[in-house]
Amino acid sequence: MVKTLGYLQADYPSREGPDDTVTRAVGALMLQGAIAEAGKHGYQLVVQHAPFTQLTAVADQLCQRNWLQGVIFASCGEEKVLKRVLGYGLPVVLLDHDLTLPRVSSVREDGLEGARQAVAYLVDHGHRAIAYAHWRHTELNPWRLQGYRQGMREAGIRRRRAWEFFVELTVEGARNVVDSWVRLTPRPTAIYCFNNTLAVHTIEALRRRGFKVPEDVSVVGGGSEEVPGLTCLQADWSHLGRIAVQIVLKKTTRPEHHRGAHAMRRGVTTGRCGLS
């Protein structure tokens, strides 16, 4: 019998397409790592995608296959779904998310520390007015927002709600970021974006409005796909996928929780405050 693991990727619809870009680029990288690691151990993955509104039905279909030997949930934060799946007696690992549930392990990037690094980098370059563009699904990734706020506190910068933008990770979302930024007085000199896709769209939206990056405003991405020239904090998403497979194959009831570090990628989209 072929040794098989289940892999369920949750998707999050936006008004512009079938899913937000956060699950496209990052999801593909994590899946690549998971497939490679599973093959290394003689396993294959049964991969399913599902909108987050249909996770229960798809998870049931996946787990009712009695030949599965474990399940990885990617970008999934639905506690009810996970509790239901635990009833099948399968090892469960959350990938790119975290919940405090018995017998559920997790693997995700350390978004809190990555955001702290981003703020510290900008502060070191003279920026004191730093805006943050966060994914509208705040419940699925609260850590990066927490890290941004913590980094601002550590720098002695008072938090301003008007500097926090909650948007879709799409072209329209980036336009909303720029619209919100333009209305601020004074305008923040830097914008930290939830992921690299949003950063790229934001830079394009700024340039369409006649603003120069980094002369008028610096932009930092929070990671995902590789973007040449973009200043960003990048995690090794493929490695996280590999770790998820390693954990599920242990078949242990004692949960493990792994946090992937970020590496600073210095690009051309940031400059010193007031300087090009």
PyMOL commands that set and color helices and strands:
alter all, ss='L'
color gray80, all
select helices_A, chain A and resi 22-40+52-63+79-86+111-124+143-154+161-163+171-183+196-208+237-250
alter helices_A, ss='H'
color red, helices_A
select strands_A, chain A and resi 3-11+43-51+68-74+92-95+104-109+130-135+164-167+190-193+218-220+232-235+257-260+262-265
alter strands_A, ss='S'
color yellow, strands_A
deselect
rebuild
show_as cartoon
